[in-house]
Amino acid sequence: MFEKIEMMRMVHAMGQHVSQRQLVVARNIANADTPGYRAADMQDFDESYRQASLGGDLRVTSPRHLPSPEWALDTARVIDTGQQASPNGNTVSLEEEMVRAAEVKRDNDLSLGIYRSALDLMRTSLGRR
């Protein structure tokens, strides 16, 4: 039922993105002392969601073609942070990773807040509040 409501689809996709970004940040922190490890981050959610909303690279030119897929985690790319490497070749900065972890927490709180607001709006519209 909720998958047909755009706001609920967006919040679900945002939650998936936050979860995946948390994994990337945790992996960076875990490999802070690994020689040659390259720090990574996720593409911003708004860019990946907008790209998926526009249909990405798929175009439907015939009624027999399949429609473009919904947003998925594979549309959000993992990118290199481009930070300068230490003498052992590692590019992880723990300070930067802590900032990213705080951003992940903020984004998670935002997605939960939007989800709660959407549910409250639906309850109000149904007269159950």
C-alpha positions in Angstrom: 0.0 0.0 0.0 2.7 2.5 1.0 4.9 1.8 -2.1 2.5 3.8 -4.3 3.0 6.9 -2.2 6.0 8.9 -3.5 7.0 10.3 -0.1 7.0 6.8 1.5 9.1 5.4 -1.4 11.6 8.3 -1.0 11.8 7.8 2.8 12.4 4.1 2.3 15.1 4.8 -0.2 16.7 7.4 2.1 16.8 4.9 4.9 18.5 2.3 2.7 21.0 4.9 1.6 21.8 5.9 5.2 22.2 2.3 6.2 24.7 1.7 3.3 26.6 4.9 4.1 27.0 3.8 7.7 28.6 0.6 6.5 31.0 2.5 4.3 32.0 4.8 7.1 32.4 1.9 9.6 34.6 0.1 7.0 36.7 3.2 6.7 37.2 3.4 10.4 38.0 -0.3 10.7 40.7 0.1 8.1 42.2 3.3 9.4 45.6 1.5 10.0 45.6 -0.7 6.9 48.4 0.2 4.6 47.3 1.2 1.1 43.5 1.4 2.0 41.6 4.0 0.1 38.8 5.8 2.0 35.4 5.7 0.4 32.1 7.5 0.7 28.7 7.3 -0.9 27.3 9.6 -3.6 24.8 12.1 -2.0 21.3 10.7 -1.7 19.6 13.6 -3.5 21.9 13.1 -6.6 21.3 9.3 -6.8 17.6 9.6 -6.1 17.1 12.4 -8.7 19.1 10.3 -11.2 16.9 7.3 -10.6 13.7 9.5 -10.8 14.7 10.7 -14.2 15.1 7.2 -15.4 18.8 7.0 -15.3 20.2 5.6 -18.6 17.0 3.6 -19.5 14.5 5.0 -21.9 11.2 3.5 -22.8 10.6 4.0 -26.5 8.0 1.3 -27.0 5.0 0.1 -24.9 6.6 -3.3 -24.8 9.7 -2.0 -23.0 10.0 -2.5 -19.3 9.7 0.8 -17.2 12.7 2.1 -15.5 13.4 0.5 -12.0 12.8 2.3 -8.8 15.6 3.7 -6.7 18.0 1.0 -5.6 21.2 1.0 -3.6 23.2 0.3 -6.7 22.2 3.7 -8.1 24.1 5.3 -5.2 27.8 4.9 -6.1 30.6 4.4 -3.6 33.2 7.0 -4.5 36.8 7.7 -3.4 37.1 10.6 -1.0 40.2 11.9 -2.8 42.1 12.6 0.5 45.8 12.8 0.6 47.5 9.6 1.4 49.7 9.1 4.5 53.2 7.6 4.2 51.8 4.1 4.3 49.3 4.8 1.5 46.2 5.0 3.7 43.8 7.8 2.9 41.5 7.4 6.0 41.2 10.5 8.3 39.5 9.6 11.5 38.4 13.2 12.0 36.7 13.1 8.6 35.1 9.8 9.3 33.7 11.1 12.6 32.1 14.0 10.7 30.6 11.6 8.2 29.3 9.4 11.1 27.6 12.5 12.5 26.1 13.3 9.0 24.8 9.7 8.8 23.1 10.1 12.3 21.5 13.4 11.2 20.3 11.8 7.9 18.9 8.8 9.8 17.0 11.1 12.2 15.7 13.1 9.2 14.4 10.0 7.4 12.7 8.8 10.6 11.1 12.3 11.1 9.8 12.4 7.6 8.4 8.9 8.0 6.6 9.8 11.2 5.2 13.0 9.7 3.9 11.0 6.7 2.2 8.5 8.9 0.7 11.2 11.0 -0.6 12.9 7.9 -2.2 9.7 6.7 -3.8 9.0 10.1 -5.2 12.5 10.2 -6.6 12.2 6.6 -8.3 9.0 7.7 -9.7 10.6 10.8 -7.8 8.4 13.2 -6.0 11.0 15.2 
